[in-house]
Amino acid sequence: NKDVIILLRIQLERQNKTLFPSLREYASFFGLNRDVMGGARKDVIIMHPGPMNRGVEITSDVADGPCSVILDQVENGVAIRMALLYLLIGGAKGGNVN
């Protein structure tokens, strides 16, 4: 009974080909799908910062389901990065963000 399930994207470009299973095998052992969700609380929150490898880390029905806050998470992540860049390039001099 989990409150939140957070997934991350597989970065194939950083994986050692000899140690990493095939995508099908990875999805079978580690992917989040309806069957795995059966053991979670009904109000569990599903998070993923994007971009997703649909069908590998997470199935589309779970990613687009009622427990998913993935689109909100991605949207908010963009806003946070924009705000940080603004501050880093000298915005809000004197501490005034308005």
N, C-alpha and C positions, 0 to 999 in steps of 0.2 A: 504494500500500500504506500505508494510514493505520492508526495505532494507536487513535485515538479520533476520533469524529465528534460534534461538539456542534452542536445546532440551537437556534434561538430562535423564539419565537412571533412571527408577523407581527402587528404592532399596527396594524390597519387604521384605527383612530381617529386615528392620527398620520400617516397617509400622505396625500400630495397625490393626489387622484383622477386628475389629468391625467397624472401621471408613473408611477403604479403600474399594472402590467398586471392583467388579470382574474385571479381566483384560479386558474382553469383554466390560464391561460398561465403564471402563477407556478409552479404545481405541475409543469408540463411542463418548464420550464427549470431550476428550482432545487430542486424537491422531492426528498426522499430516498426511493427505492423499491428494489425487488429488482434492477432493471437496474443502477442506480447502485452498489448494494452489490456487484455482481459484480466490480468493480475493487478492492474492499477486502480486507484480510486476513481470513482465516476467523475469527480471534479478535478482530476489531475491537470496540470498545466504543461503543455508541450512547447519547448523553446528550441530554436535553432537560429544562429546568427546569419545564415545564408552565406553564399549560395548553397542550395541543397543539391545533392545527387539523388533525385527521386528514384525510388526503387532500390536504392542501395542502403543509405543510412536510415531512410524513412520512406514509407509508402505514401502515395498521393492521398489516399483516403484518410490517413492519420494527419498528414501535413495540412490538409484542407478541412479537417474535422472541427467540431465545436470546441475541443480542448486546446486547439492550437492558437498560440499568440505570436506565431512566427512572423506574419506580415507586420504586426505592430512593432515587434522587436527590431526588424530590419529597418522600418521607417524611423523609429526612434534612434537607432544607431547612426543613421545618416545625419539626423539633426544634431546629435552630440558631436560627431566628427566635424561638422560645419562650424559649430560653436567653438570648438577647440582651435580649429584653424584660424578663425576670426581673432581669437585672443592671442594666438601665437604670432600673427602678422602685425600685431600692434593695436588691435581694436580695443575699445574700452579703456582708453588711457585714463589714469587716475582712479581706476576701479569702478567707473560708471559704465554699466553695460547698456543702459538706455541710450 
